[in-house]
Amino acid sequence: KRRTRTSFSPDQKRELTNRFESNPYIKSSERRALAAKLGLPDRVVKNYFQNRQGLIDIIR
């Protein structure tokens, strides 16, 4: 069964963007802590970082 698409709140989006800009490659322990802080599943945070990394590669 597929999950519904996650809509980030403005605060969640801001935190994810700030963390990505400071370091686009997050450690799994940091990712789990960030997911818990934001109230999101770990997999959603992982996918966010992977997708953003892919966009950076496309732009280059």
N, CA, C and O atoms as a Tripos MOL2 file, in Angstrom:
@<TRIPOS>MOLECULE
protein
  240   239    60     0     0
PROTEIN
NO_CHARGES

@<TRIPOS>ATOM
      1 N           0.8460   -1.1820    0.0000 N.3       1 LYS1
      2 CA          0.0000    0.0000    0.0000 C.3       1 LYS1
      3 C           0.8890    1.2420    0.0000 C.2       1 LYS1
      4 O           1.8480    1.3270    0.7660 O.2       1 LYS1
      5 N           0.5670    2.1900   -0.8520 N.am      2 ARG2
      6 CA          1.3940    3.3950   -0.9680 C.3       2 ARG2
      7 C           0.9900    4.4370    0.0520 C.2       2 ARG2
      8 O          -0.1780    4.5650    0.4200 O.2       2 ARG2
      9 N           1.9900    5.1770    0.4960 N.am      3 ARG3
     10 CA          1.7370    6.2960    1.4100 C.3       3 ARG3
     11 C           1.2660    7.4970    0.6040 C.2       3 ARG3
     12 O           1.5660    7.6170   -0.5840 O.2       3 ARG3
     13 N           0.5350    8.3750    1.2550 N.am      4 THR4
     14 CA          0.1560    9.6210    0.5900 C.3       4 THR4
     15 C           1.3600   10.5640    0.5930 C.2       4 THR4
     16 O           2.2580   10.4440    1.4270 O.2       4 THR4
     17 N           1.3610   11.4790   -0.3300 N.am      5 ARG5
     18 CA          2.4560   12.4420   -0.4330 C.3       5 ARG5
     19 C           2.4990   13.3080    0.8220 C.2       5 ARG5
     20 O           1.4650   13.7760    1.2980 O.2       5 ARG5
     21 N           3.6910   13.5140    1.3490 N.am      6 THR6
     22 CA          3.8660   14.3210    2.5530 C.3       6 THR6
     23 C           3.9000   15.7990    2.1930 C.2       6 THR6
     24 O           4.6490   16.2190    1.3110 O.2       6 THR6
     25 N           3.0930   16.5690    2.8760 N.am      7 SER7
     26 CA          3.1270   18.0270    2.7340 C.3       7 SER7
     27 C           3.8470   18.5870    3.9520 C.2       7 SER7
     28 O           3.4100   18.3920    5.0860 O.2       7 SER7
     29 N           4.9490   19.2800    3.7120 N.am      8 PHE8
     30 CA          5.7270   19.8440    4.8110 C.3       8 PHE8
     31 C           5.1160   21.1570    5.2650 C.2       8 PHE8
     32 O           4.6570   21.9590    4.4500 O.2       8 PHE8
     33 N           5.1150   21.3670    6.5680 N.am      9 SER9
     34 CA          4.7000   22.6660    7.0970 C.3       9 SER9
     35 C           5.8260   23.6630    6.7950 C.2       9 SER9
     36 O           6.9520   23.2510    6.5160 O.2       9 SER9
     37 N           5.5400   24.9530    6.8480 N.am     10 PRO10
     38 CA          6.6100   25.9370    6.6030 C.3      10 PRO10
     39 C           7.8020   25.7600    7.5520 C.2      10 PRO10
     40 O           8.9500   25.9150    7.1370 O.2      10 PRO10
     41 N           7.5340   25.4360    8.8200 N.am     11 ASP11
     42 CA          8.6290   25.2300    9.7760 C.3      11 ASP11
     43 C           9.4600   24.0070    9.4150 C.2      11 ASP11
     44 O          10.6880   24.0440    9.4900 O.2      11 ASP11
     45 N           8.7960   22.9200    9.0220 N.am     12 GLN12
     46 CA          9.5140   21.7100    8.6310 C.3      12 GLN12
     47 C          10.3660   21.9830    7.3990 C.2      12 GLN12
     48 O          11.5280   21.5830    7.3420 O.2      12 GLN12
     49 N           9.7940   22.6580    6.4230 N.am     13 LYS13
     50 CA         10.5050   22.9700    5.1840 C.3      13 LYS13
     51 C          11.7340   23.8390    5.4670 C.2      13 LYS13
     52 O          12.8090   23.6130    4.9120 O.2      13 LYS13
     53 N          11.5590   24.8280    6.3300 N.am     14 ARG14
     54 CA         12.6670   25.7200    6.6840 C.3      14 ARG14
     55 C          13.7990   24.9320    7.3390 C.2      14 ARG14
     56 O          14.9670   25.1060    6.9900 O.2      14 ARG14
     57 N          13.4510   24.0700    8.2850 N.am     15 GLU15
     58 CA         14.4650   23.2800    8.9930 C.3      15 GLU15
     59 C          15.1770   22.3220    8.0380 C.2      15 GLU15
     60 O          16.4020   22.2030    8.0840 O.2      15 GLU15
     61 N          14.4310   21.6450    7.1810 N.am     16 LEU16
     62 CA         15.0400   20.7260    6.2160 C.3      16 LEU16
     63 C          15.9690   21.4720    5.2590 C.2      16 LEU16
     64 O          17.0730   21.0080    4.9740 O.2      16 LEU16
     65 N          15.5260   22.6140    4.7700 N.am     17 THR17
     66 CA         16.3380   23.4050    3.8420 C.3      17 THR17
     67 C          17.6170   23.8970    4.5100 C.2      17 THR17
     68 O          18.6970   23.8240    3.9240 O.2      17 THR17
     69 N          17.4920   24.3980    5.7380 N.am     18 ASN18
     70 CA         18.6760   24.8800    6.4560 C.3      18 ASN18
     71 C          19.6750   23.7570    6.6860 C.2      18 ASN18
     72 O          20.8770   23.9440    6.4950 O.2      18 ASN18
     73 N          19.1860   22.5930    7.0960 N.am     19 ARG19
     74 CA         20.0800   21.4580    7.3360 C.3      19 ARG19
     75 C          20.7460   21.0050    6.0470 C.2      19 ARG19
     76 O          21.9290   20.6650    6.0440 O.2      19 ARG19
     77 N          19.9880   20.9960    4.9420 N.am     20 PHE20
     78 CA         20.5560   20.5770    3.6650 C.3      20 PHE20
     79 C          21.6300   21.5520    3.2030 C.2      20 PHE20
     80 O          22.6710   21.1360    2.6940 O.2      20 PHE20
     81 N          21.3850   22.8410    3.3760 N.am     21 GLU21
     82 CA         22.3580   23.8430    2.9350 C.3      21 GLU21
     83 C          23.6300   23.7950    3.7660 C.2      21 GLU21
     84 O          24.7130   24.0820    3.2560 O.2      21 GLU21
     85 N          23.5120   23.4330    5.0470 N.am     22 SER22
     86 CA         24.7170   23.3410    5.8740 C.3      22 SER22
     87 C          25.5040   22.0730    5.5580 C.2      22 SER22
     88 O          26.7330   22.0770    5.6140 O.2      22 SER22
     89 N          24.8000   20.9780    5.2240 N.am     23 ASN23
     90 CA         25.4660   19.7270    4.8560 C.3      23 ASN23
     91 C          24.4820   18.8650    4.0760 C.2      23 ASN23
     92 O          23.5370   18.3350    4.6590 O.2      23 ASN23
     93 N          24.6850   18.7140    2.7580 N.am     24 PRO24
     94 CA         23.7420   17.9360    1.9580 C.3      24 PRO24
     95 C          23.7970   16.4270    2.2130 C.2      24 PRO24
     96 O          22.9170   15.6960    1.7600 O.2      24 PRO24
     97 N          24.8050   15.9590    2.9210 N.am     25 TYR25
     98 CA         24.9360   14.5320    3.2160 C.3      25 TYR25
     99 C          24.8080   14.3320    4.7140 C.2      25 TYR25
    100 O          25.7740   14.5110    5.4570 O.2      25 TYR25
    101 N          23.6160   13.9610    5.1560 N.am     26 ILE26
    102 CA         23.3170   13.8430    6.5770 C.3      26 ILE26
    103 C          23.5980   12.4130    7.0460 C.2      26 ILE26
    104 O          23.3220   11.4520    6.3280 O.2      26 ILE26
    105 N          24.1490   12.2820    8.2540 N.am     27 LYS27
    106 CA         24.3960   10.9630    8.8440 C.3      27 LYS27
    107 C          23.0730   10.3670    9.2940 C.2      27 LYS27
    108 O          22.1270   11.0930    9.6010 O.2      27 LYS27
    109 N          23.0130    9.0400    9.3330 N.am     28 SER28
    110 CA         21.7480    8.3810    9.6880 C.3      28 SER28
    111 C          21.3010    8.7410   11.1000 C.2      28 SER28
    112 O          20.1050    8.8900   11.3510 O.2      28 SER28
    113 N          22.2480    8.8820   12.0220 N.am     29 SER29
    114 CA         21.8670    9.2400   13.3940 C.3      29 SER29
    115 C          21.2990   10.6590   13.4430 C.2      29 SER29
    116 O          20.3260   10.9160   14.1520 O.2      29 SER29
    117 N          21.9040   11.5760   12.6920 N.am     30 GLU30
    118 CA         21.3980   12.9530   12.6290 C.3      30 GLU30
    119 C          20.0400   12.9910   11.9360 C.2      30 GLU30
    120 O          19.1530   13.7530   12.3200 O.2      30 GLU30
    121 N          19.8940   12.1560   10.9090 N.am     31 ARG31
    122 CA         18.6310   12.1040   10.1680 C.3      31 ARG31
    123 C          17.4880   11.6220   11.0630 C.2      31 ARG31
    124 O          16.3890   12.1750   11.0290 O.2      31 ARG31
    125 N          17.7560   10.5910   11.8600 N.am     32 ARG32
    126 CA         16.7260   10.0790   12.7700 C.3      32 ARG32
    127 C          16.3490   11.1270   13.8120 C.2      32 ARG32
    128 O          15.1740   11.2820   14.1440 O.2      32 ARG32
    129 N          17.3430   11.8470   14.3270 N.am     33 ALA33
    130 CA         17.0700   12.8950   15.3180 C.3      33 ALA33
    131 C          16.2580   14.0270   14.6900 C.2      33 ALA33
    132 O          15.3280   14.5450   15.3080 O.2      33 ALA33
    133 N          16.6070   14.4070   13.4740 N.am     34 LEU34
    134 CA         15.8730   15.4640   12.7770 C.3      34 LEU34
    135 C          14.4340   15.0270   12.5050 C.2      34 LEU34
    136 O          13.5030   15.8130   12.6790 O.2      34 LEU34
    137 N          14.2520   13.7900   12.0820 N.am     35 ALA35
    138 CA         12.9070   13.2720   11.8170 C.3      35 ALA35
    139 C          12.0590   13.3030   13.0850 C.2      35 ALA35
    140 O          10.8910   13.6890   13.0440 O.2      35 ALA35
    141 N          12.6430   12.9000   14.2020 N.am     36 ALA36
    142 CA         11.9070   12.9120   15.4740 C.3      36 ALA36
    143 C          11.5510   14.3420   15.8720 C.2      36 ALA36
    144 O          10.4450   14.6060   16.3430 O.2      36 ALA36
    145 N          12.4920   15.2600   15.6790 N.am     37 LYS37
    146 CA         12.2570   16.6660   16.0270 C.3      37 LYS37
    147 C          11.1200   17.2600   15.2020 C.2      37 LYS37
    148 O          10.3090   18.0330   15.7110 O.2      37 LYS37
    149 N          11.0680   16.8900   13.9200 N.am     38 LEU38
    150 CA         10.0700   17.4540   13.0130 C.3      38 LEU38
    151 C           8.7580   16.6690   13.0170 C.2      38 LEU38
    152 O           7.7680   17.1100   12.4330 O.2      38 LEU38
    153 N           8.7500   15.5110   13.6720 N.am     39 GLY39
    154 CA          7.5410   14.6920   13.6940 C.3      39 GLY39
    155 C           7.2630   14.0210   12.3600 C.2      39 GLY39
    156 O           6.1080   13.8240   11.9840 O.2      39 GLY39
    157 N           8.3320   13.6680   11.6430 N.am     40 LEU40
    158 CA          8.2080   13.0190   10.3410 C.3      40 LEU40
    159 C           8.8360   11.6300   10.3990 C.2      40 LEU40
    160 O           9.7260   11.3920   11.2160 O.2      40 LEU40
    161 N           8.3870   10.7060    9.5430 N.am     41 PRO41
    162 CA          9.0610    9.4090    9.4670 C.3      41 PRO41
    163 C          10.4900    9.5810    8.9450 C.2      41 PRO41
    164 O          10.7640   10.4670    8.1360 O.2      41 PRO41
    165 N          11.3810    8.7350    9.4120 N.am     42 ASP42
    166 CA         12.7830    8.7750    8.9910 C.3      42 ASP42
    167 C          12.8950    8.6780    7.4680 C.2      42 ASP42
    168 O          13.7090    9.3690    6.8540 O.2      42 ASP42
    169 N          12.0850    7.8290    6.8720 N.am     43 ARG43
    170 CA         12.1390    7.6060    5.4260 C.3      43 ARG43
    171 C          11.8160    8.8870    4.6460 C.2      43 ARG43
    172 O          12.3920    9.1240    3.5850 O.2      43 ARG43
    173 N          10.9160    9.6970    5.1550 N.am     44 VAL44
    174 CA         10.5450   10.9500    4.4800 C.3      44 VAL44
    175 C          11.7360   11.9080    4.4680 C.2      44 VAL44
    176 O          12.0060   12.5540    3.4560 O.2      44 VAL44
    177 N          12.4430   11.9970    5.5920 N.am     45 VAL45
    178 CA         13.6170   12.8750    5.6680 C.3      45 VAL45
    179 C          14.7130   12.3430    4.7460 C.2      45 VAL45
    180 O          15.3760   13.1170    4.0550 O.2      45 VAL45
    181 N          14.9040   11.0270    4.7360 N.am     46 LYS46
    182 CA         15.9100   10.4230    3.8590 C.3      46 LYS46
    183 C          15.5970   10.7380    2.3990 C.2      46 LYS46
    184 O          16.4850   11.1350    1.6450 O.2      46 LYS46
    185 N          14.3430   10.5630    2.0020 N.am     47 ASN47
    186 CA         13.9510   10.8530    0.6210 C.3      47 ASN47
    187 C          14.1280   12.3240    0.2810 C.2      47 ASN47
    188 O          14.5350   12.6550   -0.8330 O.2      47 ASN47
    189 N          13.8280   13.2100    1.2200 N.am     48 TYR48
    190 CA         14.0090   14.6430    0.9860 C.3      48 TYR48
    191 C          15.4750   14.9300    0.6380 C.2      48 TYR48
    192 O          15.7650   15.6170   -0.3410 O.2      48 TYR48
    193 N          16.3860   14.4000    1.4450 N.am     49 PHE49
    194 CA         17.8080   14.6450    1.1950 C.3      49 PHE49
    195 C          18.2650   14.0100   -0.1160 C.2      49 PHE49
    196 O          19.0310   14.6220   -0.8610 O.2      49 PHE49
    197 N          17.8060   12.7970   -0.4060 N.am     50 GLN50
    198 CA         18.1950   12.1450   -1.6590 C.3      50 GLN50
    199 C          17.6840   12.9260   -2.8650 C.2      50 GLN50
    200 O          18.4090   13.1070   -3.8440 O.2      50 GLN50
    201 N          16.4480   13.3830   -2.7970 N.am     51 ASN51
    202 CA         15.8830   14.1410   -3.9150 C.3      51 ASN51
    203 C          16.5990   15.4700   -4.1120 C.2      51 ASN51
    204 O          16.8560   15.8740   -5.2460 O.2      51 ASN51
    205 N          16.9200   16.1440   -3.0290 N.am     52 ARG52
    206 CA         17.6440   17.4200   -3.1350 C.3      52 ARG52
    207 C          19.0570   17.1980   -3.6810 C.2      52 ARG52
    208 O          19.5470   18.0080   -4.4680 O.2      52 ARG52
    209 N          19.7140   16.1120   -3.2720 N.am     53 GLN53
    210 CA         21.0470   15.8010   -3.7950 C.3      53 GLN53
    211 C          20.9750   15.5770   -5.2990 C.2      53 GLN53
    212 O          21.8570   16.0130   -6.0390 O.2      53 GLN53
    213 N          19.9260   14.9000   -5.7490 N.am     54 GLY54
    214 CA         19.7400   14.6570   -7.1770 C.3      54 GLY54
    215 C          19.5390   15.9450   -7.9490 C.2      54 GLY54
    216 O          20.0570   16.0900   -9.0560 O.2      54 GLY54
    217 N          18.7960   16.8820   -7.3810 N.am     55 LEU55
    218 CA         18.5900   18.1700   -8.0480 C.3      55 LEU55
    219 C          19.9010   18.9300   -8.1900 C.2      55 LEU55
    220 O          20.1530   19.5580   -9.2180 O.2      55 LEU55
    221 N          20.7290   18.8720   -7.1650 N.am     56 ILE56
    222 CA         22.0320   19.5510   -7.2170 C.3      56 ILE56
    223 C          22.8850   18.9560   -8.3320 C.2      56 ILE56
    224 O          23.5530   19.6910   -9.0600 O.2      56 ILE56
    225 N          22.8670   17.6180   -8.4730 N.am     57 ASP57
    226 CA         23.6440   16.9600   -9.5260 C.3      57 ASP57
    227 C          23.1410   17.3550  -10.9110 C.2      57 ASP57
    228 O          23.9390   17.5380  -11.8300 O.2      57 ASP57
    229 N          21.8310   17.4870  -11.0670 N.am     58 ILE58
    230 CA         21.2610   17.8680  -12.3640 C.3      58 ILE58
    231 C          21.6670   19.2910  -12.7300 C.2      58 ILE58
    232 O          21.9660   19.5750  -13.8910 O.2      58 ILE58
    233 N          21.6790   20.1790  -11.7510 N.am     59 ILE59
    234 CA         22.0200   21.5820  -11.9940 C.3      59 ILE59
    235 C          23.4800   21.7320  -12.4130 C.2      59 ILE59
    236 O          23.8110   22.6050  -13.2160 O.2      59 ILE59
    237 N          24.3450   20.8890  -11.8760 N.am     60 ARG60
    238 CA         25.7840   20.9980  -12.1940 C.3      60 ARG60
    239 C          26.1050   20.6020  -13.5760 C.2      60 ARG60
    240 O          27.2690   20.6450  -13.9750 O.2      60 ARG60
@<TRIPOS>BOND
     1     1     2 1
     2     2     3 1
     3     3     4 2
     4     3     5 am
     5     5     6 1
     6     6     7 1
     7     7     8 2
     8     7     9 am
     9     9    10 1
    10    10    11 1
    11    11    12 2
    12    11    13 am
    13    13    14 1
    14    14    15 1
    15    15    16 2
    16    15    17 am
    17    17    18 1
    18    18    19 1
    19    19    20 2
    20    19    21 am
    21    21    22 1
    22    22    23 1
    23    23    24 2
    24    23    25 am
    25    25    26 1
    26    26    27 1
    27    27    28 2
    28    27    29 am
    29    29    30 1
    30    30    31 1
    31    31    32 2
    32    31    33 am
    33    33    34 1
    34    34    35 1
    35    35    36 2
    36    35    37 am
    37    37    38 1
    38    38    39 1
    39    39    40 2
    40    39    41 am
    41    41    42 1
    42    42    43 1
    43    43    44 2
    44    43    45 am
    45    45    46 1
    46    46    47 1
    47    47    48 2
    48    47    49 am
    49    49    50 1
    50    50    51 1
    51    51    52 2
    52    51    53 am
    53    53    54 1
    54    54    55 1
    55    55    56 2
    56    55    57 am
    57    57    58 1
    58    58    59 1
    59    59    60 2
    60    59    61 am
    61    61    62 1
    62    62    63 1
    63    63    64 2
    64    63    65 am
    65    65    66 1
    66    66    67 1
    67    67    68 2
    68    67    69 am
    69    69    70 1
    70    70    71 1
    71    71    72 2
    72    71    73 am
    73    73    74 1
    74    74    75 1
    75    75    76 2
    76    75    77 am
    77    77    78 1
    78    78    79 1
    79    79    80 2
    80    79    81 am
    81    81    82 1
    82    82    83 1
    83    83    84 2
    84    83    85 am
    85    85    86 1
    86    86    87 1
    87    87    88 2
    88    87    89 am
    89    89    90 1
    90    90    91 1
    91    91    92 2
    92    91    93 am
    93    93    94 1
    94    94    95 1
    95    95    96 2
    96    95    97 am
    97    97    98 1
    98    98    99 1
    99    99   100 2
   100    99   101 am
   101   101   102 1
   102   102   103 1
   103   103   104 2
   104   103   105 am
   105   105   106 1
   106   106   107 1
   107   107   108 2
   108   107   109 am
   109   109   110 1
   110   110   111 1
   111   111   112 2
   112   111   113 am
   113   113   114 1
   114   114   115 1
   115   115   116 2
   116   115   117 am
   117   117   118 1
   118   118   119 1
   119   119   120 2
   120   119   121 am
   121   121   122 1
   122   122   123 1
   123   123   124 2
   124   123   125 am
   125   125   126 1
   126   126   127 1
   127   127   128 2
   128   127   129 am
   129   129   130 1
   130   130   131 1
   131   131   132 2
   132   131   133 am
   133   133   134 1
   134   134   135 1
   135   135   136 2
   136   135   137 am
   137   137   138 1
   138   138   139 1
   139   139   140 2
   140   139   141 am
   141   141   142 1
   142   142   143 1
   143   143   144 2
   144   143   145 am
   145   145   146 1
   146   146   147 1
   147   147   148 2
   148   147   149 am
   149   149   150 1
   150   150   151 1
   151   151   152 2
   152   151   153 am
   153   153   154 1
   154   154   155 1
   155   155   156 2
   156   155   157 am
   157   157   158 1
   158   158   159 1
   159   159   160 2
   160   159   161 am
   161   161   162 1
   162   162   163 1
   163   163   164 2
   164   163   165 am
   165   165   166 1
   166   166   167 1
   167   167   168 2
   168   167   169 am
   169   169   170 1
   170   170   171 1
   171   171   172 2
   172   171   173 am
   173   173   174 1
   174   174   175 1
   175   175   176 2
   176   175   177 am
   177   177   178 1
   178   178   179 1
   179   179   180 2
   180   179   181 am
   181   181   182 1
   182   182   183 1
   183   183   184 2
   184   183   185 am
   185   185   186 1
   186   186   187 1
   187   187   188 2
   188   187   189 am
   189   189   190 1
   190   190   191 1
   191   191   192 2
   192   191   193 am
   193   193   194 1
   194   194   195 1
   195   195   196 2
   196   195   197 am
   197   197   198 1
   198   198   199 1
   199   199   200 2
   200   199   201 am
   201   201   202 1
   202   202   203 1
   203   203   204 2
   204   203   205 am
   205   205   206 1
   206   206   207 1
   207   207   208 2
   208   207   209 am
   209   209   210 1
   210   210   211 1
   211   211   212 2
   212   211   213 am
   213   213   214 1
   214   214   215 1
   215   215   216 2
   216   215   217 am
   217   217   218 1
   218   218   219 1
   219   219   220 2
   220   219   221 am
   221   221   222 1
   222   222   223 1
   223   223   224 2
   224   223   225 am
   225   225   226 1
   226   226   227 1
   227   227   228 2
   228   227   229 am
   229   229   230 1
   230   230   231 1
   231   231   232 2
   232   231   233 am
   233   233   234 1
   234   234   235 1
   235   235   236 2
   236   235   237 am
   237   237   238 1
   238   238   239 1
   239   239   240 2
@<TRIPOS>SUBSTRUCTURE
     1 LYS1         2 RESIDUE 1 A LYS
     2 ARG2         6 RESIDUE 1 A ARG
     3 ARG3        10 RESIDUE 1 A ARG
     4 THR4        14 RESIDUE 1 A THR
     5 ARG5        18 RESIDUE 1 A ARG
     6 THR6        22 RESIDUE 1 A THR
     7 SER7        26 RESIDUE 1 A SER
     8 PHE8        30 RESIDUE 1 A PHE
     9 SER9        34 RESIDUE 1 A SER
    10 PRO10       38 RESIDUE 1 A PRO
    11 ASP11       42 RESIDUE 1 A ASP
    12 GLN12       46 RESIDUE 1 A GLN
    13 LYS13       50 RESIDUE 1 A LYS
    14 ARG14       54 RESIDUE 1 A ARG
    15 GLU15       58 RESIDUE 1 A GLU
    16 LEU16       62 RESIDUE 1 A LEU
    17 THR17       66 RESIDUE 1 A THR
    18 ASN18       70 RESIDUE 1 A ASN
    19 ARG19       74 RESIDUE 1 A ARG
    20 PHE20       78 RESIDUE 1 A PHE
    21 GLU21       82 RESIDUE 1 A GLU
    22 SER22       86 RESIDUE 1 A SER
    23 ASN23       90 RESIDUE 1 A ASN
    24 PRO24       94 RESIDUE 1 A PRO
    25 TYR25       98 RESIDUE 1 A TYR
    26 ILE26      102 RESIDUE 1 A ILE
    27 LYS27      106 RESIDUE 1 A LYS
    28 SER28      110 RESIDUE 1 A SER
    29 SER29      114 RESIDUE 1 A SER
    30 GLU30      118 RESIDUE 1 A GLU
    31 ARG31      122 RESIDUE 1 A ARG
    32 ARG32      126 RESIDUE 1 A ARG
    33 ALA33      130 RESIDUE 1 A ALA
    34 LEU34      134 RESIDUE 1 A LEU
    35 ALA35      138 RESIDUE 1 A ALA
    36 ALA36      142 RESIDUE 1 A ALA
    37 LYS37      146 RESIDUE 1 A LYS
    38 LEU38      150 RESIDUE 1 A LEU
    39 GLY39      154 RESIDUE 1 A GLY
    40 LEU40      158 RESIDUE 1 A LEU
    41 PRO41      162 RESIDUE 1 A PRO
    42 ASP42      166 RESIDUE 1 A ASP
    43 ARG43      170 RESIDUE 1 A ARG
    44 VAL44      174 RESIDUE 1 A VAL
    45 VAL45      178 RESIDUE 1 A VAL
    46 LYS46      182 RESIDUE 1 A LYS
    47 ASN47      186 RESIDUE 1 A ASN
    48 TYR48      190 RESIDUE 1 A TYR
    49 PHE49      194 RESIDUE 1 A PHE
    50 GLN50      198 RESIDUE 1 A GLN
    51 ASN51      202 RESIDUE 1 A ASN
    52 ARG52      206 RESIDUE 1 A ARG
    53 GLN53      210 RESIDUE 1 A GLN
    54 GLY54      214 RESIDUE 1 A GLY
    55 LEU55      218 RESIDUE 1 A LEU
    56 ILE56      222 RESIDUE 1 A ILE
    57 ASP57      226 RESIDUE 1 A ASP
    58 ILE58      230 RESIDUE 1 A ILE
    59 ILE59      234 RESIDUE 1 A ILE
    60 ARG60      238 RESIDUE 1 A ARG
